[in-house]
Amino acid sequence: MAEHTWHKEVCDLARGAAGGFLFGIPLLYTMEVWWIGSSAHPAQALVALAVAAIVVYGLTMLNGFRGEDKGIPPIRESLSDTVQALALGFLCASAVLLVLQEVTWQTPFSEFVGKAVFEGLPFAFGVALADAQTQPVDNQALEEVEHKHPVLADLTASFTGSVFVAFSIAPTDEVPMLSAPMTPFALGVVVATSLLVSYLIVFVAGFGDQKKRKSSDLILQQPAVETALCYLVSLIAAGGLLLYFGRLDGHDPFTLWITQIVVLGLPATVGGAAGRLFL
Amino acid sequence: MRPDRVTLIFSILLVAAFTSFLLHAWLVERKESGPPMPVITVGEVREEAGGYTVPFTLTNQGPSTAELVQVVASLGEESGEQVVDFLAFGEEVEGAFMFRQDPRHGKLTVRVASYKLP
């Protein structure tokens, strides 16, 4: 049995959260889900929670987020992972709802709980599927795949992943809706969250070639530099998509460009981080 | 204490808090069910941009959610209309109507004209 240290626990939770983000971020940008969460009857939310708990239990039995392949775990272990996946789902979804100001301190508590439950459940599925989504890759096999231009490969993968995730969100009304009330401080929080989530997925969660990345000698592949550089690429991808779908044009004020690009930049960064690991 | 136990206890508390709140809300709602009740509060008139702005706050004081809440305002020959997509129980939405005439010297009416149940 693996030793339980705080480092391992943090890595496990980070892996779970990363899986949750990859699975749940598109629904966090869907206003219909906010509305379902706000208007749902408490009994509906309880039934959704109960059904989701059963599904999450099944997923943690088969996959889980602890990166350990030891066959079907004991019932007690699966149950505790289920509760942790649900809690992680609620926490991450609530945090993003707060960052996007879809939930504020003025939001009635009942509405907050409804939104956190309906947005948190898909997040919890993502947590329970973290290992399956992002199976830790055999480092030896990865060492054989050497890119001639690793930085360029990272930037290309980041751009592709960003476009892949943000493509379905860019043309929707949610982006201008979420951008409209953003203050400079709130935008700063969105930027910080994007960078944190990207770092979490690529350098903490234990997916893919994390060890190799951390030991790279290239300055541009140092964790902080790479995270910032790839965030910039994700912002460029987000801006390009908003232009492509006619959501932004030359007549729009500069502040509108910035807010919409930063708001779409969050899901684009999640896609970009996944792209760097798996493309 | 083992780290996984600490996070498990925290997780149990969080999930239990959500579940208990939903159970409590369900039991209370069974006693206090009823239609939504969108209520308008009109703020102080402001003179700006060559006209007059009348801010308002729309609050749902009923126990259920309203959709497409239509707020209309009229002042003499001038009128305005706004639709709030979604108003949950206890939720507040702020907005404003703009007029050319001074609302303080005319008969201003701001009211909720309709809403839809989800």
Interface residues (C-beta under 8 A of the other chain):
Chain A: H4 T5 W6 K8 E9 D12 L13 W35 S38 S39 H41 P42 A43 A45 L46 L49 S80 V83 Q84 L86 A87 L88 F90 L91 Q106 T107 P108 F109 S110 E111 V113 G114 A116 V117
Chain B: R2 P3 D4 T7 L8 F10 S11 I12 L14 V15 F18 T19 F21 L22 L23 A25 W26 E29 T65 E67 D85 F86 A88 F89 G90 E91 E92 P118
